[in-house]
Amino acid sequence: MSSLLVSRAAIVVAALLAVPAQAQLITHRDLSYPMARTIAEAAIESCGAKGYAVSAVVVDRAGEVMVAMRADNAGPHTMENARRKAYTARSFRTATSAYAKRYIDNDPVVHQQVTLPSVIAIPGGLPVKVGDDVIGGVGVSGSPGVDEPCVQAGLDKVADLLK
């Protein structure tokens, strides 16, 4: 009887020691407010230099807005479009231009996904990455065909910090 008790006690101790090895904190890097603001400002300045008044939105890893900026004379619709582009780029971890192409190519999954709130299949959004980890998204609206290069200019401004 005592050997059975000892073996059960050993199993319990082993089980207790095994749980902490599997249970661990997840660590990750996040965008800071100054970095998000710099990205948005640089994107707006880039489009402004090309003659476009735009809005820029940066979302965090949860898809929540960190920074939303609207340039003088930007159309009223641009803020919402920029937010949705940022959210879509973050959610699907890809450029919204690639996502829009999948929509045009009649990808049935994308056709269902665009029915979700805040998802949009329009170019102008890019994910913010540290290596392969997507830590946010950026969207610009108001400069047809130029939105994505403006977003890239914003990301380029903080590229050294995203390593």
Summary of the structure (lengths in Angstrom):
residues: 163
radius of gyration: 22.2
end to end distance: 60.0
largest distance: 86.3
contacts: 534
relative contact order: 0.19
helix: 51%
strand: 17%
